[in-house]
Amino acid sequence: TSDTPYTVADIVAEGSFHPKERLQQILEHWRDNQNLVLQGAPGTGKTWLARRLAQALIGSHVPGAVRSVQFHPNTSYEDFVRGWRPKSGGQLELTDGALLQHAERARNSPDVPHVLIIEEINRGNPAQAFGEMLTLIEKSKRNPEDALTLSYHEPDEEDYYLPDNLYLLGTMNIADRSLALVDLALRRRFSFETLKPAFTDDWADYLAAKLPNDPGLVATIRSRIHDLNTTIEQDPMLGPNFLIGHSFLAPLQSQSDGRAWYFGVIDTQIGPQLQEYWFDAREKAEAAIAALKS
C-alpha cells in the first residue's frame, strides 16, 4: 500500500547485490541533481534497480507516481514532449507526450516526488527527443522565471517550466557499440552512476539457496566469471564497460540441477554475448566459453 515506507534496506532485501551504502549514495546524488542515468555493463541490474530506486526516492508505493518509457531510434520530440496528432474527422490536435503528461501529474501532487524512467536513454537521439526540455530539466531552471516557449504551443499558452518534484532516471547499457556516445548536453544535465557487476557474498548466498542440490557449484561459477571478467577487462578492444553482470546468474526459481542450469545460461545468454564481443576473433570467444564450462 502507499503508506508502507519503502527504503534502500527494502531494495537490498529484495535481492540487490549492490551494497546498501552504494545505493544510498546513488539516491543522494539523484535527490541532489534530480536527473540521473544508471549505466552499466549487461546484467548489472539497471532496469530492476531503476524502479526500486524510484520507490525509495518517493519513500513508498504511490500509485501513478512512477512511469516508464523506452527510447529507441525513432523516438521523437513529438512522441516524448508534445506534438500534433490526428484525431477523428481529419483534424490535428496538440497532444502531450510522456514527459509533459508526467510533469503535470507531478505538478498536481506537489508533495509527492514523481519519477519518469527512460529505459535505454542512449538508444534515441536525446537532443532531438528532449528539445528545449534539455534546458528545462536542469534543477536551477524549474521556476517561472526560467520558463521557455514550447516548440508547439497553444496561442494563449504561457511559457513552460517543469515542477521541482519531477525526477528523471535514465538507464544505459554501456556495452552497446551501435550507439553513439551520449550527447554532451545530456551529460552535463544528468548525474551518471555506473553499476558494476556484484558477485558479492550476498549474491553467493542467494545463488546457493537457489541451487539446493549443488551448493559447491557457486564457488566454481564465481571463480570462472571472475577469470572471464579479468580477460574482458584486459582486452584492449573491450574493457570494464563490457564485463558480464550478476543478473545472468541470479535465477528467480530454485534449480534442481544446478550444472544444467549454469550450462544453459552460458549457451543461451553469456556465450552469445561473448561471440558478439569477439565477433572478429571466434577462437577467443570459443576458448572463453569452454573455460566457463571447464
DASULLIN-V431840 format. One record per residue. N is the residue number from 1. RES is the residue in one small letter. NEAR is the number of other C-alpha atoms within 12 Angstrom. D_FIRST is the distance of its C-alpha to the first C-alpha in Angstrom with 1 decimal. Layout:
N;RES;NEAR;D_FIRST + N;RES;NEAR;D_FIRST
This chain:
1;t;11;0.0 + 2;s;15;3.8 + 3;d;11;5.5 + 4;t;14;5.8 + 5;p;18;9.0 + 6;y;25;10.2 + 7;t;24;14.0 + 8;v;33;17.2 + 9;a;24;17.3 + 10;d;23;14.3 + 11;i;33;16.3 + 12;v;26;19.3 + 13;a;18;17.8 + 14;e;21;16.7 + 15;g;30;20.4 + 16;s;36;21.5 + 17;f;39;25.1 + 18;h;35;25.6 + 19;p;25;26.0 + 20;k;22;23.4 + 21;e;16;26.1 + 22;r;23;26.6 + 23;l;32;23.0 + 24;q;22;22.9 + 25;q;20;26.1 + 26;i;34;24.9 + 27;l;36;21.9 + 28;e;21;24.4 + 29;h;24;26.9 + 30;w;34;24.3 + 31;r;29;23.2 + 32;d;22;26.9 + 33;n;28;28.1 + 34;q;38;25.1 + 35;n;40;26.5 + 36;l;42;26.3 + 37;v;42;27.7 + 38;l;42;26.8 + 39;q;37;30.0 + 40;g;34;31.2 + 41;a;36;33.3 + 42;p;36;32.2 + 43;g;33;29.7 + 44;t;36;28.3 + 45;g;35;24.7 + 46;k;38;24.4 + 47;t;32;22.2 + 48;w;25;19.9 + 49;l;37;19.7 + 50;a;40;19.5 + 51;r;33;15.9 + 52;r;33;14.8 + 53;l;49;17.0 + 54;a;45;15.5 + 55;q;38;11.9 + 56;a;34;13.9 + 57;l;41;15.9 + 58;i;35;13.2 + 59;g;29;11.7 + 60;s;28;8.0 + 61;h;26;6.3 + 62;v;26;7.8 + 63;p;18;8.8 + 64;g;25;12.6 + 65;a;37;13.2 + 66;v;38;14.5 + 67;r;32;17.4 + 68;s;28;20.0 + 69;v;29;23.7 + 70;q;29;26.5 + 71;f;28;29.9 + 72;h;22;33.1 + 73;p;20;36.8 + 74;n;17;36.7 + 75;t;28;33.8 + 76;s;26;35.4 + 77;y;32;34.8 + 78;e;26;34.8 + 79;d;29;31.8 + 80;f;37;29.8 + 81;v;37;30.8 + 82;r;29;32.7 + 83;g;26;35.5 + 84;w;23;37.6 + 85;r;18;36.4 + 86;p;12;38.5 + 87;k;11;37.5 + 88;s;8;39.3 + 89;g;8;42.9 + 90;g;9;43.6 + 91;q;10;42.2 + 92;l;12;40.2 + 93;e;18;37.2 + 94;l;22;35.6 + 95;t;23;32.0 + 96;d;25;29.4 + 97;g;26;28.2 + 98;a;32;24.9 + 99;l;43;25.6 + 100;l;32;26.5 + 101;q;28;23.8 + 102;h;32;21.1 + 103;a;38;23.2 + 104;e;27;23.3 + 105;r;27;19.5 + 106;a;30;19.4 + 107;r;24;22.3 + 108;n;20;20.6 + 109;s;20;17.7 + 110;p;17;19.8 + 111;d;17;17.6 + 112;v;29;15.0 + 113;p;36;16.5 + 114;h;45;16.7 + 115;v;46;17.9 + 116;l;43;20.4 + 117;i;39;21.1 + 118;i;38;24.7 + 119;e;31;25.5 + 120;e;34;29.1 + 121;i;45;30.0 + 122;n;37;33.6 + 123;r;31;34.2 + 124;g;31;34.6 + 125;n;28;37.0 + 126;p;37;34.7 + 127;a;26;37.5 + 128;q;28;38.0 + 129;a;34;34.3 + 130;f;34;33.4 + 131;g;28;36.7 + 132;e;30;36.7 + 133;m;35;33.0 + 134;l;33;34.3 + 135;t;27;35.5 + 136;l;36;32.7 + 137;i;39;30.0 + 138;e;32;31.8 + 139;k;30;30.1 + 140;s;21;33.3 + 141;k;24;33.6 + 142;r;28;30.4 + 143;n;21;32.3 + 144;p;17;34.5 + 145;e;14;37.7 + 146;d;21;37.0 + 147;a;23;36.0 + 148;l;25;37.9 + 149;t;21;39.0 + 150;l;29;37.1 + 151;s;24;39.3 + 152;y;26;38.5 + 153;h;20;38.1 + 154;e;18;38.8 + 155;p;11;42.2 + 156;d;8;40.8 + 157;e;13;37.7 + 158;e;15;37.4 + 159;d;22;37.1 + 160;y;29;33.6 + 161;y;32;31.5 + 162;l;41;28.0 + 163;p;37;25.4 + 164;d;33;24.9 + 165;n;35;21.1 + 166;l;44;21.5 + 167;y;46;21.7 + 168;l;52;23.3 + 169;l;48;23.0 + 170;g;46;25.8 + 171;t;42;26.5 + 172;m;41;30.1 + 173;n;37;32.1 + 174;i;36;35.2 + 175;a;31;37.2 + 176;d;25;37.4 + 177;r;19;41.1 + 178;s;14;41.1 + 179;l;20;39.4 + 180;a;19;41.2 + 181;l;21;40.2 + 182;v;30;37.5 + 183;d;22;39.0 + 184;l;15;40.0 + 185;a;21;38.5 + 186;l;32;35.1 + 187;r;22;35.8 + 188;r;19;36.5 + 189;r;32;33.3 + 190;f;34;30.8 + 191;s;30;30.4 + 192;f;29;31.0 + 193;e;30;29.5 + 194;t;29;31.0 + 195;l;39;29.1 + 196;k;32;31.7 + 197;p;34;31.8 + 198;a;34;30.2 + 199;f;34;32.2 + 200;t;24;31.3 + 201;d;19;31.4 + 202;d;23;27.7 + 203;w;32;28.4 + 204;a;28;31.4 + 205;d;22;29.5 + 206;y;29;26.9 + 207;l;38;29.7 + 208;a;29;31.7 + 209;a;24;29.0 + 210;k;26;28.9 + 211;l;30;32.7 + 212;p;20;33.5 + 213;n;19;37.0 + 214;d;23;37.9 + 215;p;23;36.6 + 216;g;19;39.7 + 217;l;30;39.0 + 218;v;31;36.3 + 219;a;21;39.0 + 220;t;23;41.1 + 221;i;35;38.4 + 222;r;30;37.6 + 223;s;21;41.3 + 224;r;26;42.0 + 225;i;33;39.2 + 226;h;25;40.4 + 227;d;20;43.9 + 228;l;32;42.8 + 229;n;32;40.8 + 230;t;20;43.8 + 231;t;27;46.0 + 232;i;28;43.7 + 233;e;21;43.5 + 234;q;16;47.3 + 235;d;19;48.0 + 236;p;14;49.4 + 237;m;18;48.0 + 238;l;25;44.4 + 239;g;20;43.1 + 240;p;26;39.7 + 241;n;31;37.9 + 242;f;37;38.6 + 243;l;39;37.5 + 244;i;44;35.6 + 245;g;36;32.0 + 246;h;38;30.1 + 247;s;34;27.7 + 248;f;33;30.8 + 249;l;41;31.0 + 250;a;37;27.5 + 251;p;24;27.3 + 252;l;16;24.0 + 253;q;17;25.9 + 254;s;19;28.5 + 255;q;24;32.0 + 256;s;18;34.8 + 257;d;18;37.5 + 258;g;29;36.5 + 259;r;25;39.6 + 260;a;17;39.4 + 261;w;29;35.8 + 262;y;35;36.9 + 263;f;24;40.0 + 264;g;22;37.9 + 265;v;25;35.7 + 266;i;31;39.0 + 267;d;21;40.6 + 268;t;16;37.9 + 269;q;23;36.0 + 270;i;35;37.7 + 271;g;31;41.2 + 272;p;21;40.9 + 273;q;29;39.4 + 274;l;35;42.4 + 275;q;23;44.8 + 276;e;22;43.4 + 277;y;33;43.8 + 278;w;25;47.4 + 279;f;17;48.3 + 280;d;13;51.8 + 281;a;16;52.3 + 282;r;17;51.5 + 283;e;15;53.1 + 284;k;22;50.8 + 285;a;26;47.7 + 286;e;25;49.3 + 287;a;19;50.2 + 288;a;31;46.7 + 289;i;31;45.3 + 290;a;19;48.0 + 291;a;23;47.2 + 292;l;29;43.5 + 293;k;26;44.8 + 294;s;17;47.6
